[in-house]
Amino acid sequence: MNSKTVIVVGAGICGVSTAIWLIRMGYHVSIIDKGKPGMGASFGNSGLLAQWAVDPVASPDLWRIGPKYLANKNSPLFIKWGYMPQMFPWLVRFLKNATDKGARHVVNALGPLLSDAVDQHKSLVQKTPLDGWVRDSKISFVYRDKKHFESDSYSWKMKKTAGLIPKVITGESVQEEEPILATNYRCLAVLEGQGHISDPGQYVAKLAEHFISLGGRIITAEVHDLQKNTEGKVFGISTDKGTFACDFAVITAGIWSKELTFRLGLKIPLEAERGYHVIFEKPSVVPRNPLLMVDGKFGVNAMDMGLRCAGTVELGDHKSGPSAAPIKLIRKHAGRAFPNLTFSGTQEWMGFRPSTPDSLPVIGELDGSGIFVGFGHQHVGLTAGPKTGYLLSRMVAGQNPNMDLTAFDPARFSL
Ligand SMILES: Cc1cc2nc3c(=O)[nH]c(=O)nc-3n(C[C@H](O)[C@H](O)[C@H](O)COP(=O)(O)OP(=O)(O)OC[C@H]3O[C@@H](n4cnc5c(N)ncnc54)[C@H](O)[C@@H]3O)c2cc1C
C-alpha cells in the first residue's frame, strides 16, 4: 500500500480513469468535482471510440473548406461573434497550425495515444461491473458520392499514414450496408476495428461508482486554487467546502482547467469548441454501426436512450448557454439522411470540447510541482481518456510511461 494521497480535480472520463488507475496502484485517491461525475463534456458526446481521429480540423484543407463554411448558413461551423475578440489570439495560433507540417505533427503525436483506445477502455473496465460496456464496431463515413469522398482525400491521406485505410462502398451497396440512409447517399468509407459506448454519461458515472467500491472518495466541491509550499510543491486544494491536503494533484477539469491553471500562473491557450446533440427517442430505425455524417459533421450512434446525433462546432465561450442554430442543423441533416426515422420525442444538449490551438492535449507535470494535468482532448477525450489516465498514474508514480509524451508537454505553451 502506498501511503501518499492524490487528489484528482474533475470527474469526467479523464479524471475518473486517472483515479481508477491510481487507486489500483495503492494510492489514497479522492476526486473533487463541483457536480456529479460524467456531467461535463463526457456526458453528451457521440460515444465513438475514435481511433481514426488522428488528423486535426486544422489541416491545409481548412483554408479551402473554412471560407465555404462561413459563406453557407447550412454548414456545421458556427461562430459566437461576440466572443471573437477574446478568442482571436487562440484562433490565429490554430490557423497557423493548419499546414501540412502542423497536421503531420498531430497525426504522429495522436496516433500512439488513440491507436489502442478500444483495448485501453477494455482494460480499464476488465473484471468490473462495466465489463461489456465497450462495444466493438465499424465506423462508416457517409458521403454524398465518390466525388465528395475524393474531396476529403487529404484527411484520408493523413489517416493512411497512421495505417487507417477504409473500404469504400458505392452505389446501391451503401443502403445494403446501412439501410437507414436515404438513397441520395452513394458512398461510404468504412473502417473496421473501431468501437463505441452506448451511454457515455452513465459509463463515467458507473466508473466513478467502481472507483468508490475500490475505496476511493468523491468530494462534491468547487476547486478554487491549488496550494504550493515555498519549494513549489503542492500540498493542498482549496475549495468552497474547505481545504483538502494532498501529496500530488491532477487537474483533469476539461475546459475549466483553463481557469485553474491560470491561477497557477500558466497561460495555457484553451478554448471551447462547443458541440451539440439531439437524441431521437424510441427511434423506428437505427444504423447497424455508428456513422459519421461528413456533410453535417456529426456522429450517429444507437444508444440506450435513443438515436444520438452529436457534433457540429461552434467557436465560442464556455459560460453562455446553447444556441438554436446548431441543433436546428442537426435536426435538418438527420431528417434528410434518415427519411424513415420516426421517434417519440427528442432531447437536446450542448457541451464544451476543451481545445488547444495545436489540437493536442496537455498531459504532464507542471514544473516538478507534484501537480499533473490531463486536459485539452478536444474531439477525442472519450477515446483517449483511459490511456491518458494510465499515463498520468505512471507519471505520478515516477515511472517511465513508455511513450514519447513530448508533444503533450504543458511547458510547450510557456516557450
Ligand atoms: C458534441 C460532442 C461530441 C463528441 N464526441 C466525441 C466522441 O464521439 N468521441 C470522443 O472521443 N470524444 C468526443 N467528444 C469530446 C469529449 O466529449 C471530450 O473531449 C471529453 O469528454 C473531455 O473529457 P474531460 O474529462 O477532459 O472533461 P469533462 O468531461 O468536461 O469533465 C470535467 C469535469 O471537471 C469538473 N470541474 C471543472 N471545474 C471544476 C472545479 N473548479 N472544481 C471542481 N470540479 C470542476 C466538471 O464539473 C466536470 O465534471 C465530443 C464532444 C462533444 C461536445
The ligand as an SDF file (V2000), in Angstrom:
LIG
                    3D

 53 58  0  0  0  0  0  0  0  0999 V2000
  -20.9730   17.0580  -29.2680 C   0  0  0  0  0  0  0  0  0  0  0  0
  -19.6940   16.3520  -28.8470 C   0  0  0  0  0  0  0  0  0  0  0  0
  -19.3980   15.1160  -29.3870 C   0  0  0  0  0  0  0  0  0  0  0  0
  -18.2210   14.4560  -29.0120 C   0  0  0  0  0  0  0  0  0  0  0  0
  -17.9830   13.2060  -29.4900 N   0  0  0  0  0  0  0  0  0  0  0  0
  -16.8880   12.5200  -29.0710 C   0  0  0  0  0  0  0  0  0  0  0  0
  -16.6870   11.1770  -29.4760 C   0  0  0  0  0  0  0  0  0  0  0  0
  -17.5110   10.5660  -30.1570 O   0  0  0  0  0  0  0  0  0  0  0  0
  -15.5510   10.5550  -29.0790 N   0  0  0  0  0  0  0  0  0  0  0  0
  -14.6220   11.1850  -28.3020 C   0  0  0  0  0  0  0  0  0  0  0  0
  -13.5880   10.5810  -28.0010 O   0  0  0  0  0  0  0  0  0  0  0  0
  -14.8260   12.4490  -27.8510 N   0  0  0  0  0  0  0  0  0  0  0  0
  -15.9280   13.1250  -28.2130 C   0  0  0  0  0  0  0  0  0  0  0  0
  -16.1440   14.3990  -27.7720 N   0  0  0  0  0  0  0  0  0  0  0  0
  -15.1340   15.0410  -26.9050 C   0  0  0  0  0  0  0  0  0  0  0  0
  -15.2200   14.5400  -25.4770 C   0  0  0  0  0  0  0  0  0  0  0  0
  -16.5420   14.5570  -25.0300 O   0  0  0  0  0  0  0  0  0  0  0  0
  -14.3380   15.4080  -24.5680 C   0  0  0  0  0  0  0  0  0  0  0  0
  -13.0480   15.5670  -25.1220 O   0  0  0  0  0  0  0  0  0  0  0  0
  -14.1890   14.7560  -23.1970 C   0  0  0  0  0  0  0  0  0  0  0  0
  -15.4470   14.4250  -22.6610 O   0  0  0  0  0  0  0  0  0  0  0  0
  -13.4340   15.6380  -22.2200 C   0  0  0  0  0  0  0  0  0  0  0  0
  -13.3900   14.9380  -21.0010 O   0  0  0  0  0  0  0  0  0  0  0  0
  -12.7320   15.5620  -19.7150 P   0  0  0  0  0  0  0  0  0  0  0  0
  -12.7040   14.5260  -18.6650 O   0  0  0  0  0  0  0  0  0  0  0  0
  -11.4390   16.2070  -20.1010 O   0  0  0  0  0  0  0  0  0  0  0  0
  -13.6890   16.7940  -19.3130 O   0  0  0  0  0  0  0  0  0  0  0  0
  -15.2120   16.8410  -18.7910 P   0  0  0  0  0  0  0  0  0  0  0  0
  -15.9720   15.6390  -19.1360 O   0  0  0  0  0  0  0  0  0  0  0  0
  -15.7560   18.1540  -19.2310 O   0  0  0  0  0  0  0  0  0  0  0  0
  -15.0510   16.8140  -17.2110 O   0  0  0  0  0  0  0  0  0  0  0  0
  -14.5120   17.9070  -16.5000 C   0  0  0  0  0  0  0  0  0  0  0  0
  -15.0710   17.8280  -15.0710 C   0  0  0  0  0  0  0  0  0  0  0  0
  -14.3830   18.7980  -14.2730 O   0  0  0  0  0  0  0  0  0  0  0  0
  -15.3040   19.3390  -13.3560 C   0  0  0  0  0  0  0  0  0  0  0  0
  -14.8030   20.6550  -12.9020 N   0  0  0  0  0  0  0  0  0  0  0  0
  -14.4810   21.6950  -13.7030 C   0  0  0  0  0  0  0  0  0  0  0  0
  -14.0170   22.7300  -12.9580 N   0  0  0  0  0  0  0  0  0  0  0  0
  -14.0590   22.3410  -11.6720 C   0  0  0  0  0  0  0  0  0  0  0  0
  -13.7400   22.9710  -10.4530 C   0  0  0  0  0  0  0  0  0  0  0  0
  -13.2510   24.2270  -10.4150 N   0  0  0  0  0  0  0  0  0  0  0  0
  -13.9210   22.2830   -9.3010 N   0  0  0  0  0  0  0  0  0  0  0  0
  -14.3990   21.0090   -9.3360 C   0  0  0  0  0  0  0  0  0  0  0  0
  -14.7410   20.3550  -10.4800 N   0  0  0  0  0  0  0  0  0  0  0  0
  -14.5660   21.0120  -11.6330 C   0  0  0  0  0  0  0  0  0  0  0  0
  -16.6000   19.4410  -14.1700 C   0  0  0  0  0  0  0  0  0  0  0  0
  -17.7290   19.5200  -13.3150 O   0  0  0  0  0  0  0  0  0  0  0  0
  -16.5470   18.1610  -14.9910 C   0  0  0  0  0  0  0  0  0  0  0  0
  -17.2340   17.0970  -14.3490 O   0  0  0  0  0  0  0  0  0  0  0  0
  -17.3160   15.0820  -28.1120 C   0  0  0  0  0  0  0  0  0  0  0  0
  -17.6360   16.3170  -27.5450 C   0  0  0  0  0  0  0  0  0  0  0  0
  -18.8200   16.9530  -27.8950 C   0  0  0  0  0  0  0  0  0  0  0  0
  -19.1580   18.2760  -27.2460 C   0  0  0  0  0  0  0  0  0  0  0  0
  1  2  1  0
  2  3  1  0
  2 52  2  0
  3  4  2  0
  4  5  1  0
  4 50  1  0
  5  6  2  0
  6  7  1  0
  6 13  1  0
  7  8  2  0
  7  9  1  0
  9 10  1  0
 10 11  2  0
 10 12  1  0
 12 13  2  0
 13 14  1  0
 14 15  1  0
 14 50  1  0
 15 16  1  0
 16 17  1  0
 16 18  1  0
 18 19  1  0
 18 20  1  0
 20 21  1  0
 20 22  1  0
 22 23  1  0
 23 24  1  0
 24 25  2  0
 24 26  1  0
 24 27  1  0
 27 28  1  0
 28 29  2  0
 28 30  1  0
 28 31  1  0
 31 32  1  0
 32 33  1  0
 33 34  1  0
 33 48  1  0
 34 35  1  0
 35 36  1  0
 35 46  1  0
 36 37  1  0
 36 45  1  0
 37 38  2  0
 38 39  1  0
 39 40  1  0
 39 45  2  0
 40 41  1  0
 40 42  2  0
 42 43  1  0
 43 44  2  0
 44 45  1  0
 46 47  1  0
 46 48  1  0
 48 49  1  0
 50 51  2  0
 51 52  1  0
 52 53  1  0
M  END
$$$$
